[in-house]
Amino acid sequence: KERRAIKQVATTNVQAYDYYLRGRKFFSQYRRRGIQFAFLALVLVAVLATVNPGFSSVFNLFALTRVMAVDYARDKIRVNALVPGFFLTEQNRFLLVDEQNGGLTDRGQRILDHTPVERFGHPEDLIAPALLLLSDNAPFVHGTTVVVDGGLSAYGGV
């Protein structure tokens, strides 16, 4: 299980860099036109479901967001990232839910024990932060990574 999770993290890191390169190519077409974009980067939930390698992926996203923010600022393109915490998905279900009895695995329970809101995230938890980052109500929010994790990172992690 852990080997599969680590492979997902490595794939995510490669994909993130690929998206960055594709984004540079896409945005370069609009740079001289002064078109404003709010770029929202989502990290896969499976990244946070691993042990240490996943958290390195999250820090890579923090760094990538900052690099892109500096790169695109002079062209009036805002760059921010939205990082979800633990959301129960098909990608990480095998790590968090026991297939035999449907209860939480030790890891799943440990996550909830360290999450102040005492639950996994729901997709709708991402809507308001995403809309803020994409809206004209946040014109000076730039190079920021918003973590939506129910307080897990404030608590200190798993």
Secondary structure, DSSP 8 states (H G I E B T S, - for coil): -HHHHHHHHHHHHHHHHHHHHHHHHHHHTTGGGT---EEEEE--HHHHTSSHHHHHHHHHHHHHHHHHHHHHHTTT-EEEEEEE--B--TTTHHHHB-TTTSSB-HHHHHHHHT-TT-S-B-GGGGHHHHHHHHSTT-TT--S-EEEESTTHHHHT--
